[in-house]
Structures are given as structure tokens and as C-alpha cells.
Amino acid sequence: MPNFSNSPGHPVMEQYCVRGRRVFTPDHQIPASIHIRDGVITKIGAFEDVPGGDALYDAGDSAVMPGLVDTHVHINEPGRTDWEGFWTATQAAAAGGVTTLIDMPLNSIPSTTTTTAHREKIVAATGELWVDVGFWGGVVPGNGQELARMWNAGVFGFKCFLVPSGVPEFWHVTELDLRKTLPDLVILGAPLLIHAELPGPIDAAAQSATAENEPTKYATWLASRPRAAEDQAISLLLSLSAEFGARIHIVHLSSSNAIAVLRRSKSLGTKFSIETCPHYLTFASEEIAGGATEFKCAPPIRERENREKLWAALADGTVDMIASDHSPCPRDMKLREEGNFLRAWGGIASLQLSLPAVWTGARSRGYALTHIIRWMCDGPARLAGLQGRKGAIAVGGDADLVVFNPDAKFRVEPEALHHRHKLTPYAGRELTGVVEATFLRGQKVFERGAFGDAPIGRVLRRGQA
């Protein structure tokens, strides 16, 4: 068994080491020892270059990877902590090999659209974090005067919706609102993350719906959120990005129709980036049973052919990264017994399972762990401006590490999940890849189903060492 006594709640050893025969640095997969002092990687040495005794954790043949960075998580605290909270979300993250979360500004009350709300988030998070957590601010109609204040207070960027968000505290914006806001964000150098669906095609789909569109059929939900809503929104955003020189990030890409225009815009140097999510890469609409509302999200999970095109866009770099869009809610809001896709809350609980879910799909398609690191560590760290500190095993960076057995298989048992609510579309699914241990700034926070004595995660602020 690995030998490492530096668990949370005990004095931190000044100097210690994690080693393995498969250590993933930015350039290589090598046998190596990772030397750590005060939470920072000070040296990447030979496999044999290690201290003895309690100062060493030996990962053996398992992969030693950077801790994952998940930039799209709805933690919901304060205000809707019965949906999810800092304690449960960050424990689920640690169990899933995720060491850094950036929390979305909506679903909490108040939404993070003012500096006052940002401070309330920080207070709520204090003492509750098993991994490090930062915050996105929100752009809603009328809060333009708050953007620079939130940026200076340490948010990592901003998020907005082009359609109703589902909660009354976070109103969606129009093209006119974006035209007012983008010049200010360009001056700040802040990224704007956007839920890219337009209301027009969704309203048209609702008007054309008939009595035959039974709400318990997944096809009804799929038809209600047509690809055109995403495709038209993305075309608008690419145009605005080019016009203003703005850093736009498109969250949870679902429609593969948009890939061609995204690829073309990238070739022209437009300043934007794109993420997709584990559920779009794992599931297919043809496989979703009637009434299985745990699969409901927006944009929706689409067809098998669409899924394969998303994988190809990740491989060629058109899509930059993968984020979970972890968005849980109480079971009764999912209306699982009623099975009504049109009335159920939309959101997928997946944070703890993102790494094995993506690895299962990636491995079956011939991709390597280096691809996972690019999509789930390096890319999200760059979006949040945390490169050099998070997302890589490199000298000078935080010693955030995940020990991952890429060959082990397991069946998803909801009772083993640490999310506040256990209803998930992954239940009963066999996945490949097991997180054996997670280290945050060199301290072991999770190992083989057990957590440390106390949470040691920190609130992250943009620009703060």
C-alpha cells in the first residue's frame, strides 16, 4: 500500500514526494518523482530520486496526472444549498480527481452579479472546501456598473445567458445588452462565457408542437430545443467577437452543425474558445428511455452521429476543452415518477464521474491520457487564467495531482457518489478508470474512498498568488 502520512488535519511536512512510473508532465509520460515543498512542485526528478519513509507516496504503475480543472460547476450555495453545496460538491470533486472548480454565478441566491453577492459566496465557502474554488461573475441586464468591481474583486470572468436561465434571479441578455457590455469587458481583458441558444427557434418549435409530442418522450424534449437555436446563437457570437475583439467562450456545445463555422472562425483568428461536456460525449438521444428525466439538460443530448462529430472536433482542436456543467437539484424537481421532460428541471449531476466518463469514451476511440489532460486540465486552466499554477505537473505550479488507474473498471452506484443528490444518468453504467488518490497542493485529500481529516481547499481570486 502507498505510504503517505500527510493527511489533512496533521502537520504539513516541509518537503515530500509523489512518484510513479507513469507521470504526465507537459512534454512527456515518464517514470519520475515529483518533489514538493510548501504545496508547490520544486523538482521533477528521476524515479529513484526520492526520500524514504513517510515523505513518499508511491503511485506504482497508476498514472500520475495534473488535478483536473472544472470551469463549469453549479454549486448553488448560498440560497439553494438543498440543491448542492460547497461541502458536497468539493468532496465529489476530490473523489473524481478534480482539484480546482470555478463556480457559475446562477442558481445561488443571490446570484453572483454584484460585489456584495461575490463576498457572500466567499463567506459561505469558508471552511467548506475540499478543493480550491473560484467564481465567475454574472452579466445580466442593468449590472454593467458592477463588472469592473467584480473583476477587481477577483472573479475570473463573466457568464451570461441568451435564453431564460430557469431561475428568476439571473435574467438573460439580448444582442443589444451584449453590444453595451462587450466594450467594457474588452477593456478589462475579461472572458465572457455564454449559454448559446437564441429564443426565436425555441419559440417557433413550441408553436409547431402538437398533441402527439408526448412530454414523457425524450424526442419531445429534443425537438423543443432545436439545433437552430444553438447554431444561430453561435453565428451571432462569432460575429460579435470579431467585431469587438472580445474573448468569448461558448459553454456546453451540443450541436455539431456549428462545428464548420467554428473551425472557419478559428482559422481567421477570432478570439473565442469552446467547451463541450461529458454527457454529450457519452450518451445519445436514441438510447434515452421514456420518462428518464435524469438525462434532461439544455442544450439537449443529441444523436449518435452528432456525438461522434463532437469527439472529432475535440481531436482536431476546434473544441478546446471539456467541463462537467454539473447542475444537480433535489430529486422531486426531476419529476422522475411523472417522467415529464418539459416540466422537469434540466441539469445533469456528474462532477465525480467526469474523468472516468470521458476516459471511457476517449479510450474506446483510440485517444490517450494526454488528450484528457489537454481537454480537462490545461484547457480549462487557460480559460480561467490559471495556467502556470494549475492544470500541469510543472516546476513552480501547485502540487495538485490525481493518481488514476486507467485500466480498472467499476459500475456507477449512486450511493457511492458524494454529490448532495444521487440521481444521475450514469447510474448502473460501467466506466473505465478509477481515481485512487487526489492531492491538493501536495496534501492528500482523498484516497480509495476516504477523505482527509478536514477540508483544506481555498477560495481562489483572479491575480492572487
C-alpha positions as CSV (number, residue, x, y, z in Angstrom):
1,M,0.0,0.0,0.0
2,P,1.2,3.6,-0.6
3,N,2.8,5.1,2.4
4,F,1.9,8.8,3.0
5,S,1.0,10.2,6.4
6,N,0.4,13.8,5.4
7,S,-3.3,13.8,5.6
8,P,-5.4,16.9,6.3
9,G,-5.5,17.8,9.9
10,H,-1.9,16.8,10.6
11,P,1.2,19.0,10.4
12,V,2.3,19.5,6.8
13,M,5.7,18.0,6.0
14,E,8.0,20.7,4.8
15,Q,9.3,18.5,1.9
16,Y,7.9,15.3,0.4
17,C,7.5,13.4,-2.8
18,V,5.0,11.6,-5.0
19,R,6.4,9.3,-7.6
20,G,5.1,6.9,-10.3
21,R,6.2,5.0,-13.3
22,R,3.7,7.0,-15.5
23,V,4.0,10.7,-14.6
24,F,2.5,13.0,-17.1
25,T,4.4,16.3,-17.4
26,P,3.6,18.8,-20.2
27,D,6.1,17.2,-22.5
28,H,6.4,13.5,-21.6
29,Q,5.0,10.5,-19.9
30,I,7.9,9.3,-17.8
31,P,8.9,7.4,-14.6
32,A,9.5,10.3,-12.3
33,S,9.5,11.7,-8.8
34,I,7.6,14.9,-8.0
35,H,9.3,16.9,-5.2
36,I,7.0,19.2,-3.3
37,R,7.7,21.9,-0.7
38,D,5.0,24.2,0.8
39,G,2.4,23.0,-1.7
40,V,4.5,23.8,-4.8
41,I,6.3,21.5,-7.2
42,T,10.0,22.2,-6.8
43,K,11.6,19.5,-8.9
44,I,10.7,16.6,-11.2
45,G,13.4,14.1,-10.7
46,A,14.3,10.5,-11.6
47,F,12.0,7.8,-10.3
48,E,14.8,6.6,-7.9
49,D,15.5,10.1,-6.6
50,V,13.2,10.0,-3.5
51,P,13.2,10.3,0.2
52,G,12.3,7.4,2.3
53,G,9.6,6.6,4.9
54,D,6.6,8.9,5.4
55,A,7.8,11.5,3.0
56,L,7.0,9.4,0.0
57,Y,3.8,8.3,-1.8
58,D,4.5,5.7,-4.5
59,A,1.8,5.5,-7.2
60,G,3.3,2.4,-8.7
61,D,2.0,1.8,-12.2
62,S,-1.0,4.1,-12.0
63,A,-1.0,7.3,-13.9
64,V,0.0,10.5,-12.1
65,M,-1.8,13.4,-13.8
66,P,-2.4,17.0,-13.0
67,G,-5.5,17.6,-10.9
68,L,-8.5,18.4,-13.2
69,V,-9.8,21.9,-13.5
70,D,-13.6,22.1,-14.0
71,T,-14.7,25.6,-15.1
72,H,-18.4,24.9,-15.3
73,V,-20.0,23.8,-12.0
74,H,-23.2,25.0,-10.3
75,I,-22.6,24.7,-6.6
76,N,-25.7,26.7,-5.7
77,E,-24.7,27.9,-2.2
78,P,-25.9,30.2,-0.6
79,G,-29.6,30.2,-1.2
80,R,-30.1,26.8,-2.8
81,T,-27.8,24.6,-0.7
82,D,-30.5,22.0,-0.7
83,W,-29.7,21.5,-4.4
84,E,-25.9,21.3,-3.9
85,G,-23.4,23.0,-1.6
86,F,-19.7,23.7,-1.2
87,W,-19.0,20.7,1.1
88,T,-20.7,18.1,-1.0
89,A,-19.6,19.5,-4.4
90,T,-16.0,19.7,-3.4
91,Q,-16.0,16.3,-1.9
92,A,-17.4,14.9,-5.1
93,A,-14.7,16.8,-7.0
94,A,-11.9,15.4,-4.8
95,A,-13.3,11.9,-5.3
96,G,-13.3,12.5,-9.1
97,G,-9.7,13.8,-9.3
98,V,-10.8,17.5,-9.7
99,T,-8.7,19.9,-7.7
100,T,-10.0,23.2,-9.0
101,L,-13.6,24.4,-9.6
102,I,-14.9,27.6,-11.0
103,D,-18.4,28.1,-9.8
104,M,-21.1,29.5,-12.1
105,P,-22.9,32.7,-10.9
106,L,-26.5,31.5,-11.1
107,N,-28.7,29.1,-9.0
108,S,-27.4,30.6,-5.8
109,I,-29.3,33.3,-4.0
110,P,-28.2,36.0,-4.6
111,S,-26.7,35.3,-8.0
112,T,-23.1,36.5,-8.3
113,T,-23.9,39.7,-10.2
114,T,-22.6,42.2,-7.7
115,T,-19.5,42.5,-5.5
116,T,-21.8,42.1,-2.5
117,A,-23.0,38.7,-3.8
118,H,-19.4,37.7,-4.5
119,R,-18.5,38.4,-0.9
120,E,-21.5,36.3,0.3
121,K,-20.2,33.4,-1.8
122,I,-16.7,33.7,-0.2
123,V,-18.2,33.8,3.3
124,A,-20.4,30.7,2.5
125,A,-17.4,28.8,1.1
126,T,-15.1,29.5,4.1
127,G,-14.2,26.2,5.8
128,E,-16.3,24.2,3.5
129,L,-13.9,23.4,0.6
130,W,-12.1,20.1,-0.1
131,V,-10.6,21.5,-3.3
132,D,-9.9,25.0,-4.5
133,V,-12.8,27.1,-5.8
134,G,-13.0,30.4,-7.7
135,F,-16.0,32.2,-9.1
136,W,-17.4,33.6,-12.4
137,G,-19.4,36.8,-12.2
138,G,-22.7,37.2,-14.0
139,V,-23.8,39.6,-16.7
140,V,-27.5,40.4,-16.6
141,P,-29.4,43.4,-17.9
142,G,-28.6,46.5,-15.8
143,N,-25.5,45.4,-13.9
144,G,-22.8,46.9,-16.1
145,Q,-21.6,49.2,-13.3
146,E,-20.7,46.1,-11.3
147,L,-18.5,44.4,-13.8
148,A,-15.2,46.2,-13.2
149,R,-15.8,46.0,-9.4
150,M,-16.3,42.2,-9.5
151,W,-13.3,41.8,-11.8
152,N,-11.1,43.8,-9.4
153,A,-12.5,41.7,-6.5
154,G,-11.2,38.6,-8.2
155,V,-13.8,36.9,-10.3
156,F,-12.2,35.0,-13.2
157,G,-14.6,36.3,-15.9
158,F,-18.3,36.5,-16.6
159,K,-21.2,34.4,-17.7
160,C,-24.5,35.2,-19.4
161,F,-27.5,33.5,-21.0
162,L,-29.1,34.3,-24.3
163,V,-32.3,32.5,-23.3
164,P,-34.1,32.3,-19.9
165,S,-31.8,30.6,-17.4
166,G,-34.6,28.8,-15.5
167,V,-34.2,30.9,-12.3
168,P,-35.7,34.3,-11.8
169,E,-32.6,35.8,-10.1
170,F,-30.5,35.6,-13.4
171,W,-32.1,37.2,-16.4
172,H,-31.0,36.6,-19.9
173,V,-29.4,39.2,-22.2
174,T,-30.1,40.4,-25.7
175,E,-27.7,41.3,-28.6
176,L,-28.2,45.0,-27.5
177,D,-27.1,44.1,-24.0
178,L,-24.0,42.4,-25.4
179,R,-23.2,45.4,-27.5
180,K,-23.3,47.6,-24.4
181,T,-21.2,45.1,-22.3
182,L,-18.5,43.8,-24.6
183,P,-16.5,47.1,-24.9
184,D,-16.2,47.2,-21.1
185,L,-15.1,43.5,-21.0
186,V,-12.5,44.1,-23.7
187,I,-11.0,46.9,-21.6
188,L,-10.8,44.6,-18.6
189,G,-9.5,41.7,-20.6
190,A,-12.2,39.5,-19.2
191,P,-13.7,36.5,-20.9
192,L,-17.4,36.2,-21.4
193,L,-18.9,32.7,-21.1
194,I,-22.2,32.4,-22.9
195,H,-25.1,29.9,-22.9
196,A,-25.5,30.0,-26.7
197,E,-29.1,29.4,-27.6
198,L,-31.5,32.0,-29.1
199,P,-35.1,32.2,-28.0
200,G,-36.5,32.5,-31.6
201,P,-36.1,28.9,-32.8
202,I,-37.2,27.6,-29.4
203,D,-40.4,29.7,-29.5
204,A,-41.0,28.5,-33.1
205,A,-40.6,24.9,-32.0
206,A,-43.1,25.4,-29.2
207,Q,-45.6,26.9,-31.6
208,S,-45.3,23.9,-34.0
209,A,-45.6,21.3,-31.3
210,T,-48.7,19.1,-31.5
211,A,-50.6,16.8,-29.1
212,E,-48.6,13.9,-30.4
213,N,-45.5,15.3,-28.8
214,E,-45.9,13.4,-25.6
215,P,-43.9,15.0,-22.7
216,T,-42.6,11.7,-21.4
217,K,-40.8,11.0,-24.7
218,Y,-37.2,12.3,-24.9
219,A,-37.8,13.1,-28.6
220,T,-40.3,15.7,-27.5
221,W,-37.7,17.5,-25.4
222,L,-35.1,17.2,-28.2
223,A,-37.5,18.8,-30.7
224,S,-38.3,21.6,-28.3
225,R,-34.6,22.8,-28.3
226,P,-33.7,22.6,-32.0
227,R,-30.1,22.8,-33.3
228,A,-31.0,26.1,-34.9
229,A,-31.2,27.8,-31.5
230,E,-27.5,27.0,-30.9
231,D,-26.4,27.4,-34.5
232,Q,-27.8,30.9,-34.8
233,A,-26.6,32.0,-31.4
234,I,-23.1,30.8,-32.2
235,S,-23.1,32.7,-35.5
236,L,-24.1,35.9,-33.7
237,L,-21.4,35.4,-31.0
238,L,-18.7,34.8,-33.6
239,S,-19.7,38.0,-35.4
240,L,-19.6,40.0,-32.1
241,S,-16.3,38.5,-31.1
242,A,-14.7,39.6,-34.4
243,E,-16.4,43.0,-34.3
244,F,-15.3,43.9,-30.7
245,G,-12.2,41.7,-30.4
246,A,-13.8,40.2,-27.3
247,R,-12.8,37.0,-25.5
248,I,-15.9,34.9,-25.9
249,H,-16.2,31.3,-24.6
250,I,-19.1,29.1,-25.7
251,V,-20.2,26.8,-23.0
252,H,-21.6,23.2,-23.4
253,L,-21.6,22.9,-27.2
254,S,-24.2,20.4,-28.2
255,S,-24.9,20.9,-31.9
256,S,-22.4,19.6,-34.3
257,N,-23.9,21.7,-37.0
258,A,-21.9,24.6,-35.6
259,I,-18.5,22.9,-35.9
260,A,-17.8,24.0,-39.5
261,V,-18.4,27.7,-38.8
262,L,-16.4,27.5,-35.6
263,R,-13.5,25.8,-37.4
264,R,-13.6,28.5,-40.1
265,S,-13.6,31.4,-37.5
266,K,-10.7,29.9,-35.6
267,S,-8.7,29.8,-38.8
268,L,-9.4,33.6,-39.1
269,G,-8.1,34.3,-35.6
270,T,-11.4,35.2,-33.9
271,K,-10.9,35.3,-30.1
272,F,-13.2,32.6,-28.8
273,S,-13.0,29.2,-27.2
274,I,-15.4,26.3,-26.9
275,E,-16.3,23.6,-24.4
276,T,-18.4,20.5,-24.5
277,C,-19.5,18.2,-21.7
278,P,-19.2,14.5,-20.7
279,H,-22.9,13.8,-21.2
280,Y,-22.8,15.0,-24.9
281,L,-19.8,12.7,-25.4
282,T,-21.3,9.7,-23.6
283,F,-25.0,9.5,-24.3
284,A,-27.1,9.5,-27.4
285,S,-30.7,10.6,-27.8
286,E,-31.8,7.4,-29.4
287,E,-30.8,5.5,-26.2
288,I,-32.7,7.6,-23.7
289,A,-35.8,5.8,-22.3
290,G,-39.2,7.5,-21.9
291,G,-39.6,9.4,-18.7
292,A,-35.8,9.2,-17.9
293,T,-35.7,12.9,-16.8
294,E,-32.2,12.5,-15.2
295,F,-31.0,12.9,-18.8
296,K,-32.6,16.3,-19.3
297,C,-30.3,19.3,-19.9
298,A,-30.2,22.3,-22.1
299,P,-29.0,22.2,-24.8
300,P,-30.1,18.6,-25.1
301,I,-28.2,15.4,-25.6
302,R,-28.4,14.8,-29.4
303,E,-28.0,11.8,-31.7
304,R,-25.2,9.3,-32.0
305,E,-23.9,10.9,-35.2
306,N,-23.8,14.3,-33.5
307,R,-21.8,12.8,-30.6
308,E,-19.1,11.4,-32.9
309,K,-18.7,14.7,-34.6
310,L,-18.1,16.4,-31.2
311,W,-15.4,13.8,-30.5
312,A,-13.8,14.6,-33.9
313,A,-13.9,18.4,-33.1
314,L,-12.1,17.8,-29.8
315,A,-9.5,15.8,-31.6
316,D,-8.7,18.4,-34.2
317,G,-8.7,21.3,-31.7
318,T,-11.9,23.0,-32.8
319,V,-13.4,22.3,-29.4
320,D,-10.9,23.3,-26.8
321,M,-12.0,21.6,-23.6
322,I,-14.4,19.6,-21.6
323,A,-16.3,20.8,-18.5
324,S,-18.9,19.0,-16.4
325,D,-21.8,21.5,-16.3
326,H,-22.6,19.8,-13.0
327,S,-26.1,21.1,-12.2
328,P,-27.9,18.9,-9.7
329,C,-31.2,19.5,-8.0
330,P,-33.5,17.7,-5.5
331,R,-34.9,14.5,-6.8
332,D,-38.5,15.8,-6.7
333,M,-37.6,18.6,-9.2
334,K,-36.6,16.0,-11.7
335,L,-40.2,14.6,-11.7
336,R,-38.8,11.1,-12.2
337,E,-42.1,9.4,-11.2
338,E,-44.1,11.7,-13.6
339,G,-41.4,11.5,-16.3
340,N,-42.4,14.8,-17.9
341,F,-39.4,16.1,-19.8
342,L,-41.0,19.5,-20.5
343,R,-41.6,20.3,-16.8
344,A,-38.6,18.6,-15.1
345,W,-35.6,20.7,-14.0
346,G,-32.8,20.5,-16.6
347,G,-29.4,19.7,-15.3
348,I,-27.1,16.7,-15.0
349,A,-25.2,15.5,-11.9
350,S,-21.8,14.3,-13.0
351,L,-19.0,16.1,-11.2
352,Q,-17.5,13.0,-9.5
353,L,-17.7,10.9,-12.7
354,S,-16.4,13.3,-15.4
355,L,-12.9,11.9,-15.6
356,P,-13.9,8.2,-15.9
357,A,-16.9,9.0,-18.2
358,V,-14.7,10.9,-20.6
359,W,-11.8,8.4,-20.4
360,T,-14.2,5.6,-21.1
361,G,-15.3,7.2,-24.4
362,A,-11.9,8.5,-25.3
363,R,-10.1,5.2,-24.8
364,S,-12.7,3.3,-26.9
365,R,-12.0,5.8,-29.7
366,G,-8.2,5.5,-29.6
367,Y,-7.4,8.7,-27.6
368,A,-4.8,8.8,-24.9
369,L,-4.5,10.2,-21.4
370,T,-2.5,13.1,-22.9
371,H,-5.7,14.1,-24.7
372,I,-7.6,14.0,-21.4
373,I,-5.0,16.3,-19.8
374,R,-5.3,18.8,-22.7
375,W,-9.1,18.8,-22.6
376,M,-9.7,18.7,-18.8
377,C,-6.6,20.2,-17.2
378,D,-4.7,22.5,-19.5
379,G,-7.6,24.0,-21.5
380,P,-9.8,24.9,-18.5
381,A,-6.8,26.3,-16.6
382,R,-6.0,28.6,-19.5
383,L,-9.7,29.8,-19.8
384,A,-9.6,30.8,-16.1
385,G,-6.1,32.4,-16.4
386,L,-4.6,29.8,-14.0
387,Q,-2.0,28.3,-16.4
388,G,1.4,28.1,-14.7
389,R,-0.4,27.4,-11.4
390,K,-3.0,24.8,-12.2
391,G,-3.5,22.2,-14.9
392,A,0.0,20.8,-15.3
393,I,2.7,18.9,-13.5
394,A,5.5,21.5,-13.8
395,V,8.0,23.1,-11.5
396,G,6.6,26.2,-9.8
397,G,3.0,25.0,-10.1
398,D,0.7,23.9,-7.3
399,A,1.2,20.2,-6.5
400,D,-2.4,19.3,-7.5
401,L,-2.2,15.7,-8.6
402,V,-4.5,12.8,-9.3
403,V,-3.4,9.1,-9.1
404,F,-5.6,7.4,-11.8
405,N,-5.8,3.7,-12.7
406,P,-6.8,3.9,-16.4
407,D,-7.5,0.1,-16.7
408,A,-9.7,-0.5,-13.7
409,K,-13.5,-0.7,-14.3
410,F,-16.4,0.0,-12.0
411,R,-20.1,0.2,-12.1
412,V,-21.7,3.5,-11.0
413,E,-23.6,3.0,-7.8
414,P,-25.5,6.2,-6.8
415,E,-24.9,5.6,-3.0
416,A,-21.1,5.9,-3.7
417,L,-21.5,9.4,-5.1
418,H,-20.7,12.4,-2.9
419,H,-23.0,14.9,-4.7
420,R,-25.8,16.0,-2.5
421,H,-28.3,14.3,-4.7
422,K,-27.6,10.9,-6.3
423,L,-30.0,10.9,-9.3
424,T,-27.7,10.7,-12.3
425,P,-27.9,9.3,-15.9
426,Y,-24.7,7.4,-15.2
427,A,-26.3,5.1,-12.6
428,G,-25.6,1.5,-13.4
429,R,-23.2,2.3,-16.2
430,E,-19.8,0.6,-16.3
431,L,-17.0,3.1,-16.6
432,T,-13.2,2.6,-17.1
433,G,-10.7,4.5,-14.9
434,V,-10.6,4.7,-11.1
435,V,-9.3,7.7,-9.1
436,E,-7.1,6.2,-6.4
437,A,-5.8,9.4,-4.7
438,T,-6.1,13.1,-5.1
439,F,-3.6,15.7,-3.8
440,L,-4.3,19.4,-3.3
441,R,-1.2,21.5,-3.1
442,G,0.7,18.4,-2.1
443,Q,-1.7,17.2,0.6
444,K,-3.7,14.1,0.2
445,V,-7.4,15.0,0.3
446,F,-8.8,11.7,-1.0
447,E,-7.6,8.1,-1.2
448,R,-9.6,4.9,-2.1
449,G,-12.9,6.1,-0.9
450,A,-11.8,8.0,2.2
451,F,-11.2,11.8,2.7
452,G,-8.7,13.6,4.9
453,D,-9.5,14.8,8.4
454,A,-10.6,18.3,7.4
455,P,-11.1,20.4,4.2
456,I,-8.0,22.4,3.1
457,G,-9.4,24.0,-0.1
458,R,-9.0,27.7,-0.7
459,V,-11.1,30.4,-2.3
460,L,-9.2,31.5,-5.5
461,R,-9.2,35.0,-6.7
462,R,-8.0,36.2,-10.1
463,G,-4.5,37.5,-10.0
464,Q,-3.9,36.3,-6.4
465,A,-0.9,34.1,-5.8
